Structure formats: C-alpha cells, structure tokens
Amino acid sequence: MVLYTSPFPNGFLSALHSFSWGLIFPCYWLGDRLVASFVPTTYEKRQRADDPCYFHALCIFITTPIYLALLVISLPFAIIGFLLWSPLQSARRPYVYSRLQDKGQINGSTLLTEWKAASNGKSFCFGSANVCLLPDSLARFNNVFNTQTRAKEVGRRIRNGASRPQIKIYIDSPTNTSISAASFSSLVSPQSGDSNNRAVSAGIKRTTSMEYKGDNSGSNNSEESKDAKVGGETNEGEDGNTCIVRIGGEDNGHISDPEADGTGGQMNSRGPADRSPESEAESLKGQTPNHKQKEGDSGSLDSYTASRESLVKARAGDGTVDQSTVNSKLLYKASLMKKTSVRKKKNTDEAFDHEISAFFPANLDFLCLQEVFDKRAAEKLKEQLHHYFEYVLYDVGVYSCHGCCTFKFVNSGLLFASRYPVMDAAYHCYPNGKGTDSLASKGALFLKVQVGSTPQDQRIVGYISCTHLQALAGDTTVRCEQLDLLQDWLSDFRKSTSSSSTANPEELVAFDVLCGDLNFDNCSSDDKLEQQHSLFTRYKDPCRLGPGEDKSWAIGTLLDPEGLYDEEVCTPDNLQKTVESEDGRKRYLVFPTSKTHGSSQKGRKAALKGNGRRIDYMLYTEEGLYLEWKVEVEEFSFITQLAGLTDHLPVAMRLMVSTGEEDP
C-alpha cells in the first residue's frame, strides 16, 4: 500500500489549495481572534482582577471595531476562496505521512536496530493523549489558550520525556523487594519537606528523581561519568539509553549521596544545546501560569530543576549499549533506599507495574494523539515530535462533504507518531456524528507497522488503531454505533493488509492495540451500554475489572478545566502529587455522572466514590496474534507531564511480547 506524503496527488492541486486557503485564512484568523477576546480563561481572569485601570477592557473596546472592519473587508475574499477550496476536498487524501529523512535530527534517542526475535522477547511502549489543539477561540471553552505555543511545548515535553534514559532497578535482597525513592526536589524545596512521610494511595507506584542533562549536553563530563558508573551498569539486550542500577542488601539497602542528602543541593543550570533563553521564554509564555517556579518543580525534562525518573521492572530486550554514552547523560542526585515497611497493593495479584508518572515513559515507541484539529499547530507539533519519532501521520480526516454525510469544517484531530516504519494506513470517518461533533470528521485511524523480522526473513508486524468517539453527554446510542463500526473496520483492515496464510505465514503479528478518547467511562451509570459493548470481550482493558468497576489503582483522565491553573496542578510534579491523593482527585478530576445526583460538579464529587472519570483508553488483544507468542502488560502509567497544556491526563502502556525462545 502506498502511503500518502502529500495531501493532493499533484502539485497543481496543492498550489490551488494553498491559494484558496490563503484567501480564507485572513477572515478565519480575524474571526478566531475576535471570539477569543471575549472568552477569557481563568488565568486571564485572575490577571485582570489585579488590574485597577481596566486595561484589558480598554483594549477590547479599541480592537473590536478594528477586527470587525477587517473581517468585513476580508469576507468577500474568503467566500471566493471557499468556493475554490470546497470542491478540491474531493481529491484530498485522508492523511499526510511524514518520514524524517535526516536521522541526525533525532536527538536524545538511540536509533532502533531490527528485532530478530531470537531472544526471549521484546517490549513495546504505547502512549495516548488528548491535547486539545483546537483553534484558540474554541480551545478557550476548555480553559486553555495559545494553541500555537502549546503545540510546540506539547511536542517538546513528549519527546524529552520519551528520550530520557530508562532506569531499571534490581533489588538484591532475600527479605524486602520494595523501594522508596525520595524525590530530589522534596529534599531541597521547603514546601515539600514532608513529602517523604506523605501517604501515597495503595497500589500507585511513585517515581524517583535524578538530575537529567538534556539533549546534547555533551560527553566530556568525565567526573560525572565516573560517579555514574559506581551505581549503574548496562545490560546487553536493553535499549541504547537504558541504565541498570543494582541495589544490594548491605547497610539496609541504602545508597547515599552527600549532595542529595544535604539541604543545599545544586541544580544543573544547563539545558539542551538547542534551547535558548528566548525560546524558553516563548514556549512557557501562557503556560503553567499563576505559579512561581520553585526549585522542586519541573515543567519538562530540560528545565533547570531536578526531574523524576520512572522505576521500571527489569526486562530483557535486544540491542547493545555504550556505557560511556549512558553515563554521560546521567548524573545521580537521588538517594535510593529500601522501605523499612512494605506498602502492600490492594491488588496483590496484579501481574504488572502501574504508576502515576511525571513523565512519558522512556523509550516510547508509538504515540496516538487526539484533538490536533488546528493545522498550523499540527505542523509545529510534528516538527517537535520528529526530534524523537522518525514517522508521523498527521492532518488525518476529510473536509467539506467528501466521504461523510454532513459538511466537515475540521479534520479528525488524530495524529500518529512511530519509531518503527509504517507499512499500511487507513482512515474511516464516523457517519453518525451529532451536534457540534458533526462539524469534525471524527473517525478511526488504522495502522500496520513493522517491528522486526525472524531469522527466516518473516516480517514481524503490529497493528495499532486510534480513535475519538462522540463527545456529547447522553449520546450513548451514537457511541455504541461507532464502536460497532470500529470493530468492523478493524476486521476489514486486518484482512486487507494481511499477506499471510496459516499454512505459509509471511508475517507474524506481535500485537494489536487500540487506544484513544472514547468519551465514556467504566463507572458512570449513564454509560452502561458502552461498558457492556462486545469490544471489551475481544480487547482487554488493563484498568478494568468488569463492566461498571475499575481496578483500585486506576484514576480518571479528565481534569476539571476550572482548576487547570491552580498551583496544585499547574506543573507535572504538582499534578502528580495531587492526583495521588483522594482529596486531590476529588478536587481536580471530573467524576462519573449519576442519575441519582444533581448536576452540580461539587455535589457529585462529594456523593460518589471512585478515582475520577477515565475516558482515555489503552486496550490490547491476544486474538489474531502469532500462536506461539504471548503478549502481556508490563507496565501501565497515568502521565502528568502535560500539566497546564491540556485538560486530559495521557496514558501509556508497555507490552511484553514473549517469543518462548531460549536466549542464545
């Protein structure tokens, strides 16, 4: 199957489309700015409350007539442009496939080597997030703004989080295998002084902190590398930026660092080489506001403060590691110690790790995003993601009346990024959208990726599907119909792209993953039909016990928009600490609806139990995979790294594909 690298089949149509959009854009931009000036966010309201001269009101009074006049002038040109633009959409392709040609631009991540399936297995990491990149006037209804700036910052945080070194902890102790890793920020910041004694919800794993020197930080730090070698080692078969830390049983398992244990620890003031003060100021403009940066906060991995690192279960993979490369990236500033008392999980039989993490998982392989509606923002986001992901599909969907029953003003908002090559891709638009959702070409994106090959030259492939369902409350029937269509399209895509037969398999399927914003949760009484849909008999939800019941460690992924800029949740570290507590979740997460309670959000939170409304899903199936292989969840994460940038919590899942072969 040919992947489309441009939205139109020839240059003439592309030029004509650019010309028509050039006529439309001034009117579109002026209308967007005009509406945005009358829809303030809570952050802007707080700023204006301190303005005794009503400066903003004066600005609106002056600029509104100017916007209106320019809007009227540009309207005739926009009409002409629309008459050209609309029929062109019948020739438009459903997505744009972008492949990074210069692999030297990939910073902070090791280029993948082909998996030969000759070892015990390999793990693959999947991430999904709703990033709310709508036109600025519409994004403000979700209490976020500065869409173009947010797009760059979202991409920067994702690729910085994914490209950080992966720390794997081995415990050499016959009695206690539990670790407590004190945050370096908590050792330094006065406001976090009691965090070591703070109760963490049972079954939720914390992350540790260490100072991470960002991309291109240099490799001549011999003294730091020497220190890193004391506690770290590399393991053959792990990814190139993986480091192994072994903790022995001596001295109660405590490895101390004088700088980390002291009260005057020094922060690294060096960021990435490509990060200038001007770009830092631009990217943070309008983000994580109403918050004075403190020494313990970190907005992203290349901030000037200490960061947290995930503690991940040790697994064997493939590839080799250059010890000096790993050590040059790491400077250990954390005190790692064994707990004196073991904190038991509520689900003692859970087979995989689960955590609330301040960062996207290290070595993230696949990323599915929703609500990337703004085309300029999509371009900026793609450029940032290309620093880590080699393959990106964006601008997914249809416009005008092409391929759908109603007129579509914006695309589907789906975006897919991968470190592995994409073999096939297909998109389908849901034909039954209602209300405002009918104006967007919401649908499903299906992808087939190649992740390796066998010694017999059989391709190893995986299937990934990304979708975004009807959003309006009460549209249960619509969502169920969309789930039916989703299953049919999934089956058709598998059949049309499969080049294997049972007798002569040319391809071995390693995984089949479905993710996205499904806009219903597993606990609301209003969502019972979706909870009982047949999709959940084929695909497994790692967070779900059954219809209407989630596992105790699962938390909601929908944030209350009104509190996005509160100090407790406007940075990744602060949001992580907040959602780990029951009181914090009740205050800042949207909770499941119930017919027996009123419409007041506060009333529902007080009356209902649970951990919030989880509408962002990560599902997998064992059906249709290579029979001799086994797929199991290795880790599941709720991520707070996009705090202040979106009203959703991203989710991530790491799958282990076990081949059953003995290690060579």
C-alpha positions in Angstrom: 0.0 0.0 0.0 1.3 3.5 -0.9 1.5 5.9 1.9 0.5 9.5 1.1 3.3 12.0 1.6 1.2 15.0 0.4 -2.5 15.9 0.8 -3.1 16.0 -3.0 -2.0 13.8 -5.9 -0.2 16.5 -7.9 1.4 19.9 -7.4 -1.2 21.8 -9.3 -4.0 20.8 -6.9 -1.7 21.5 -4.0 -0.9 25.0 -5.3 -4.6 25.7 -6.0 -5.4 24.6 -2.4 -2.8 26.8 -1.0 -4.1 29.8 -2.9 -7.7 29.2 -1.8 -6.7 28.8 1.8 -4.6 32.0 1.5 -7.9 33.8 0.6 -9.7 32.2 3.5 -7.1 32.5 6.2 -7.3 36.2 7.0 -11.0 36.0 7.6 -10.6 32.8 9.6 -7.8 34.3 11.8 -9.6 37.6 12.4 -12.8 35.8 13.4 -10.8 33.5 15.7 -9.1 36.4 17.5 -12.4 38.4 17.8 -14.2 35.5 19.5 -11.1 34.7 21.7 -11.0 38.2 23.1 -14.5 37.6 24.6 -13.7 34.1 26.1 -11.1 34.6 28.8 -9.5 31.7 30.7 -9.4 31.5 34.5 -5.7 32.5 34.3 -6.6 35.7 32.4 -9.4 36.5 34.8 -7.0 36.3 37.7 -4.6 38.6 36.0 -7.3 41.1 35.1 -8.6 41.1 38.7 -5.3 42.8 39.7 -5.6 45.5 37.0 -7.1 48.6 38.6 -7.1 50.5 35.3 -9.2 48.0 33.4 -6.5 48.0 30.7 -7.9 44.8 29.0 -11.4 46.3 28.8 -9.9 49.3 27.1 -8.0 47.1 24.6 -11.2 45.2 23.7 -13.1 48.5 23.3 -10.4 49.6 20.8 -9.6 46.4 19.0 -13.1 45.1 18.5 -14.1 47.7 15.8 -10.8 47.1 14.1 -11.3 43.4 14.0 -14.9 43.8 12.7 -13.8 46.2 10.0 -11.0 43.9 8.8 -13.4 40.9 9.0 -15.9 42.6 6.7 -13.1 43.6 4.2 -11.7 40.0 4.1 -15.1 38.3 3.9 -15.5 38.6 0.1 -12.1 37.1 -0.5 -12.9 34.3 2.0 -16.1 33.5 0.0 -14.1 33.2 -3.2 -11.5 31.1 -1.5 -14.2 28.8 -0.1 -15.7 28.3 -3.5 -12.3 27.1 -4.7 -11.4 25.2 -1.5 -14.6 23.1 -1.1 -14.6 21.1 -4.3 -10.8 20.5 -4.0 -11.5 18.3 -0.9 -12.9 15.6 -3.1 -9.4 15.0 -4.4 -7.7 15.3 -1.0 -6.1 12.3 0.6 -7.1 11.2 4.1 -3.8 11.9 5.8 -0.2 13.1 5.3 2.7 10.8 6.0 5.9 12.4 7.1 9.2 10.5 7.3 12.3 12.1 8.7 14.9 12.0 6.0 17.9 13.3 8.1 18.1 10.9 11.0 20.8 13.1 12.5 18.0 15.4 13.7 16.8 12.7 16.1 18.2 13.9 19.5 18.4 12.1 22.7 17.3 8.7 21.4 19.1 5.7 20.1 18.2 4.6 16.6 16.4 1.3 16.6 18.0 -1.9 15.5 15.9 -4.5 13.8 14.4 -7.1 16.2 15.3 -10.6 15.0 13.0 -12.4 17.5 15.9 -14.6 18.5 15.7 -13.8 22.2 13.1 -14.2 25.0 11.1 -11.3 23.7 10.8 -7.6 23.3 8.7 -4.8 24.9 6.9 -2.1 23.0 5.6 1.1 24.6 2.4 2.9 23.5 1.1 6.3 24.5 -2.1 8.2 24.0 -3.2 11.7 24.8 -5.9 14.3 24.1 -4.0 17.5 23.6 -6.9 19.9 22.9 -5.2 21.8 20.0 -8.3 23.5 18.6 -8.4 27.0 17.1 -7.7 29.3 20.0 -11.3 30.7 20.3 -12.6 27.1 20.7 -9.8 25.9 23.0 -10.7 28.6 25.4 -14.0 26.9 26.1 -11.9 24.2 27.7 -10.0 26.8 29.6 -6.7 26.5 27.6 -5.3 29.1 25.2 -2.2 30.0 23.0 -2.8 26.9 20.8 0.3 27.5 18.6 2.6 27.9 21.6 1.1 24.9 23.4 1.6 22.7 20.3 5.3 23.3 20.4 5.5 22.8 24.1 3.4 19.6 24.0 5.8 18.1 21.4 8.9 19.2 23.3 7.7 17.7 26.5 6.7 14.4 24.9 10.0 13.9 23.1 12.1 15.0 26.1 10.2 12.6 28.3 10.4 9.7 25.8 14.1 10.2 25.1 15.3 10.3 28.7 17.4 7.3 29.9 15.4 4.4 31.2 16.4 3.4 34.7 15.8 -0.2 35.7 16.2 -1.2 39.4 17.3 -4.6 40.5 16.9 -5.5 44.2 19.4 -8.0 45.7 17.7 -8.8 49.0 16.1 -12.0 50.3 13.7 -10.2 52.5 12.4 -7.0 51.0 11.9 -6.1 47.4 10.2 -2.7 47.8 11.9 0.5 47.0 11.2 4.1 48.2 12.9 6.7 46.1 12.8 10.2 47.7 12.3 13.0 45.2 15.3 15.2 44.9 13.1 18.2 44.7 11.5 17.2 48.0 14.9 17.2 49.7 15.6 20.7 48.5 12.2 22.5 48.4 10.9 23.7 51.8 7.3 23.3 50.7 7.9 19.6 50.0 9.7 18.8 53.2 7.1 16.3 54.5 6.6 14.5 51.2 8.6 11.5 52.4 6.0 11.0 55.1 3.1 11.6 52.8 0.8 8.7 52.3 0.6 7.5 48.7 -2.5 5.7 47.5 -2.1 1.9 47.7 -1.0 0.3 44.5 0.3 3.5 43.0 4.0 3.5 42.3 6.0 6.6 42.7 8.8 7.8 40.5 12.2 8.8 41.6 14.3 11.9 40.9 17.6 12.4 39.4 19.1 15.3 37.5 18.9 14.7 33.8 21.1 16.6 31.5 19.0 17.2 28.4 19.7 16.6 24.8 23.2 17.4 23.5 24.5 18.0 27.0 28.0 16.9 26.0 30.0 13.8 26.6 33.1 15.2 28.3 31.9 15.1 31.9 34.4 12.6 33.0 33.9 13.1 36.7 30.1 12.8 36.4 30.5 9.7 34.3 32.8 8.2 36.9 30.2 8.8 39.6 27.5 7.2 37.5 29.5 4.1 37.0 29.5 3.4 40.7 25.8 2.6 40.9 24.9 1.9 37.3 25.6 -0.7 34.7 24.3 -1.5 31.3 22.8 -4.8 30.2 23.1 -6.4 26.9 19.8 -6.7 25.2 18.4 -3.4 26.5 17.7 -0.3 24.5 20.5 2.1 24.0 19.5 4.6 26.6 18.7 2.1 29.4 20.8 2.0 32.6 20.7 -0.7 35.2 21.0 0.2 38.9 21.7 -2.6 41.3 20.9 -2.2 45.0 22.4 -4.7 47.4 21.2 -5.8 50.8 24.1 -4.3 52.8 23.7 -1.3 55.0 19.9 -1.8 54.9 20.0 -1.3 51.2 20.8 2.4 51.5 22.9 4.1 48.9 23.5 7.7 49.9 24.8 10.7 48.1 26.1 13.6 50.2 24.9 16.2 47.8 21.4 14.6 47.6 21.2 14.1 51.3 22.2 17.7 52.1 19.9 20.7 52.2 21.8 22.8 49.7 21.9 20.6 46.7 23.0 22.2 43.5 20.8 22.2 40.4 22.1 21.7 36.9 21.7 25.1 35.1 22.5 23.7 31.7 19.7 22.9 29.3 19.8 21.4 25.9 22.1 23.0 23.4 19.2 23.9 21.1 17.3 25.7 23.9 18.0 29.4 24.0 16.6 31.8 26.7 14.4 33.4 24.1 12.9 30.1 23.0 12.4 29.1 26.7 10.5 32.3 27.3 8.4 31.8 24.2 7.5 28.2 25.0 6.5 29.0 28.5 4.5 32.1 27.7 1.0 31.5 28.8 1.8 28.0 30.2 1.7 26.8 33.8 0.7 30.3 34.9 -0.3 31.6 38.4 2.7 29.7 39.7 6.1 31.0 40.8 8.6 28.4 39.7 10.1 26.7 42.7 13.2 24.7 43.0 11.4 21.4 43.1 9.1 21.9 40.1 9.9 20.7 36.6 7.8 21.6 33.6 9.8 19.3 31.3 13.0 17.3 31.3 15.3 20.1 30.2 14.1 22.5 32.9 16.6 23.8 35.3 15.4 21.7 38.2 15.7 18.1 39.2 13.4 15.6 37.3 11.8 12.3 38.2 12.7 9.0 36.7 10.4 6.0 36.4 11.4 2.8 38.2 10.6 0.1 35.8 10.6 -3.6 36.2 13.7 -5.2 34.8 13.2 -7.0 31.5 15.5 -8.5 28.9 15.3 -6.9 25.4 17.6 -6.6 22.5 20.4 -4.3 21.3 23.7 -3.2 22.8 24.6 -0.2 25.0 27.6 2.1 25.0 28.3 2.5 28.7 30.1 5.9 28.2 27.1 7.3 26.3 24.7 6.3 29.0 26.9 7.6 31.8 27.5 10.9 30.1 23.7 11.5 30.2 23.1 10.7 33.8 24.1 12.5 37.0 22.8 10.7 40.0 21.4 13.1 42.6 18.9 10.9 44.3 19.1 8.9 47.5 17.8 5.4 46.8 16.7 3.3 49.9 14.7 0.3 50.8 11.5 0.8 52.7 11.5 -0.2 56.3 7.9 -1.3 56.0 6.4 -2.8 52.9 3.4 -1.0 51.5 1.1 -3.7 50.1 -1.0 -3.1 47.0 -4.7 -3.5 47.1 -4.5 -5.9 44.2 -1.7 -8.2 45.3 -2.2 -10.5 42.3 -1.6 -7.7 39.8 0.8 -9.0 37.2 2.2 -5.7 36.0 3.5 -2.4 37.4 1.3 0.7 37.4 2.1 4.2 38.4 1.4 7.9 38.1 4.4 9.3 36.4 5.6 12.9 35.9 7.0 12.0 32.5 6.1 10.0 29.4 7.7 6.5 29.5 11.3 6.2 28.4 11.7 4.6 25.0 8.2 5.4 23.9 7.7 3.5 20.6 4.2 4.7 19.4 2.1 7.8 20.2 -1.5 8.4 19.4 -2.9 11.9 19.9 -6.4 13.3 19.7 -7.8 16.8 19.1 -5.0 18.0 16.9 -7.6 20.0 14.9 -5.6 23.1 14.1 -3.5 22.6 11.0 -0.8 25.1 11.9 -0.5 23.6 15.4 -0.2 20.2 13.8 2.8 21.3 11.8 4.5 22.7 14.8 3.8 19.6 16.8 5.1 17.3 14.0 8.4 19.2 13.9 8.9 18.7 17.6 8.0 15.0 17.5 10.4 14.4 14.6 13.2 15.0 17.1 12.3 11.6 18.5 9.9 9.8 16.2 11.0 9.1 12.6 7.5 8.5 11.2 4.4 10.8 11.7 0.9 10.7 10.2 -1.0 14.0 10.7 -3.8 16.1 9.2 -5.9 12.9 9.3 -9.5 13.2 8.1 -11.8 14.7 5.4 -13.1 18.1 4.8 -16.2 19.6 3.2 -18.8 16.9 2.2 -16.3 14.4 0.8 -16.7 10.9 2.3 -19.3 11.9 5.0 -22.9 12.8 5.3 -22.5 16.3 6.7 -20.2 19.2 6.0 -16.9 18.9 7.8 -15.0 22.1 8.8 -12.1 20.4 10.6 -10.3 17.1 10.3 -10.5 14.2 12.8 -7.8 15.6 15.1 -5.9 12.3 15.1 -2.1 12.2 14.9 0.2 9.1 15.0 3.9 9.0 15.6 6.2 6.0 15.5 9.8 4.9 15.8 9.1 1.9 13.6 8.2 2.1 9.9 4.6 2.2 8.9 3.6 -0.3 6.3 -0.1 0.4 5.8 -2.6 3.0 7.0 -6.3 3.6 6.6 -8.8 6.1 7.9 -12.6 5.9 8.2 -15.0 8.7 9.2 -17.9 8.1 11.5 -21.1 9.0 9.6 -23.3 9.4 12.6 -21.8 12.4 14.4 -24.3 14.7 16.1 -24.3 18.3 17.2 -21.0 20.1 17.2 -19.2 16.8 16.8 -20.7 16.5 13.3 -18.6 19.5 12.2 -15.4 17.5 12.7 -14.6 14.4 10.7 -14.1 12.2 13.8 -13.2 8.7 12.9 -10.6 6.0 13.3 -7.1 5.6 12.0 -5.7 2.1 11.5 -2.0 1.4 11.1 0.2 -1.6 10.4 3.9 -1.3 11.5 6.9 -3.5 11.0 8.8 -4.0 14.2 11.3 -6.7 13.2 11.9 -10.0 11.3 12.7 -13.6 12.1 15.9 -15.4 11.2 13.7 -17.0 8.4 13.1 -13.5 7.0 9.4 -13.4 8.1 8.2 -9.9 8.9 7.1 -9.2 12.4 4.3 -6.7 12.4 1.9 -5.0 14.8 -1.5 -3.3 14.5 -2.4 0.0 16.1 -5.8 1.8 16.0 -6.5 5.3 17.2 -10.0 6.8 17.5 -12.1 9.6 19.1 -15.8 9.0 19.7 -18.8 11.2 20.0 -18.3 13.6 22.9 -21.7 14.9 23.9 -23.3 13.6 27.0 -26.3 11.4 26.5 -25.3 10.2 23.1 -24.9 6.6 24.2 -26.5 5.1 21.2 -24.2 7.1 18.9 -21.1 5.9 20.6 -22.3 2.3 20.6 -22.9 2.5 16.8 -19.4 4.0 16.4 -17.9 1.1 18.4 -19.7 -1.3 16.1 -18.3 0.4 13.1 -14.8 0.4 14.7 -14.9 -3.3 15.1 -16.0 -3.9 11.5 -13.3 -1.5 10.2 -10.7 -3.2 12.3 -11.5 -6.6 11.0 -11.6 -5.3 7.4 -8.2 -3.6 7.8 -6.6 -6.8 9.2 -7.9 -8.8 6.2 -7.0 -6.3 3.6 -3.4 -5.8 4.8 -2.6 -9.4 5.7 -0.2 -11.2 3.3 0.0 -14.4 5.3 -1.8 -17.7 5.3 -2.0 -20.2 8.1 0.0 -22.8 6.1 2.7 -20.3 4.9 2.9 -17.3 7.2 4.9 -14.5 5.7 4.2 -12.2 8.6 4.0 -12.8 12.4 1.7 -10.5 14.3 3.2 -9.4 17.6 0.5 -7.1 19.0 -2.9 -5.4 18.3 -3.5 -2.3 20.3 -6.5 0.1 20.3 -6.3 3.5 22.0 -8.0 6.9 22.1 -10.5 9.1 23.7 -13.7 7.1 23.9 -15.7 9.8 25.8 -17.3 7.3 28.3 -16.0 5.9 31.5 -16.4 2.5 33.1 -18.1 3.7 36.2 -20.9 6.1 35.2 -24.4 4.8 35.4 -25.2 6.7 32.2 -22.6 4.7 30.2 -23.8 1.2 30.9 -24.4 0.4 27.2 -20.8 1.3 26.3 -19.4 -0.6 29.3 -21.1 -3.8 28.1 -20.1 -3.4 24.5 -18.7 -6.5 22.7 -15.5 -4.6 22.0 -14.4 -5.4 25.6 -14.8 -9.1 25.0 -12.2 -9.0 22.3 -9.9 -6.3 23.7 -8.6 -6.2 27.2 -8.6 -3.1 29.4 -5.7 -3.3 31.9 -7.5 -0.8 34.2 -10.9 -2.6 34.3 -12.2 -5.4 36.5 -15.5 -5.6 34.6 -18.5 -3.5 33.4 -19.0 -0.7 35.9 -15.9 -1.5 38.0 -12.3 -0.3 37.6 -9.3 -1.5 39.5 -8.5 0.4 42.7 -5.3 2.0 41.3 -6.9 3.3 38.1 -7.6 7.1 38.2 -9.6 9.4 36.0 -8.1 11.1 33.0 -10.4 14.1 32.6 -9.3 17.2 34.6 -11.7 19.8 35.8 -11.0 22.7 33.4 -11.7 25.4 36.1 -8.7 24.3 38.1 -6.1 23.9 35.4 -4.0 26.9 36.6 -4.1 26.3 40.3 -0.7 25.9 41.8 -1.5 22.4 43.0 -1.8 21.1 39.4 -0.1 23.5 37.0 3.3 21.6 36.9 3.9 17.9 36.2 5.3 17.3 39.7 2.5 19.2 41.5 -0.2 17.5 39.4 1.4 14.1 40.1 1.3 14.7 43.9 -2.2 16.0 43.8 -3.8 13.1 41.9 -2.1 10.6 44.1 -4.3 11.7 47.0 -8.0 11.0 47.2 -8.7 14.6 48.2 -6.7 15.9 45.3 -8.6 13.7 42.8 -11.9 14.8 44.2 -10.9 18.4 43.8 -9.3 18.4 40.4 -10.7 15.4 38.4 -14.1 15.2 36.8 -16.0 12.3 38.4 -18.5 9.9 36.8 -22.1 11.1 36.4 -25.0 9.6 38.1 -28.8 9.9 37.6 -29.4 9.9 41.3 -27.4 13.1 42.0 -27.8 16.6 40.9 -25.8 18.3 38.1 -23.5 20.2 40.5 -20.0 19.0 39.9 -19.1 19.5 43.6 -22.2 17.6 44.7 -21.3 14.7 42.5 -17.7 14.6 43.9 -18.9 14.6 47.4 -21.5 11.9 46.9 -19.7 9.5 44.6 -16.8 7.2 45.3 -14.1 6.4 42.8 -10.9 7.9 41.4 -12.3 10.1 38.6 -13.8 9.8 35.1 -11.4 7.6 32.9 -12.3 8.3 29.3 -8.9 7.8 27.7 -8.3 4.1 27.0 -5.4 1.8 26.1 -6.6 -1.7 25.0 -4.9 -4.7 23.6 -5.9 -8.2 22.4 -4.4 -11.6 22.2 -6.6 -12.7 19.3 -5.1 -12.9 15.9 -1.5 -12.9 17.1 1.1 -15.5 16.4 0.0 -18.5 18.3 3.4 -19.4 19.7 4.0 -16.0 21.2 2.5 -14.5 24.4 1.6 -10.8 25.0 1.2 -9.4 28.5 1.1 -5.9 30.0 4.5 -5.0 31.6 3.6 -1.5 32.8 0.7 1.0 32.8 1.1 4.7 33.5 -1.0 7.8 34.0 1.1 10.8 33.0 1.1 14.3 34.3 3.8 15.8 32.0 1.4 17.9 30.0 0.1 19.7 33.1 -1.1 23.2 32.2 -1.3 22.3 28.5 -4.4 20.1 28.2 -7.4 19.1 30.3 -6.6 15.3 29.9 -4.1 13.0 31.6 -2.2 11.0 29.0 -1.9 7.2 29.4 0.8 4.8 28.4 1.1 1.0 28.3 4.2 -1.2 27.8 3.6 -4.6 26.3 6.0 -7.5 26.5 6.0 -9.9 23.6 7.4 -13.2 24.7 8.6 -15.5 21.9 9.2 -18.6 24.0 12.7 -19.0 22.5 15.7 -19.6 24.7 18.2 -16.8 25.0 21.1 -17.5 22.6 
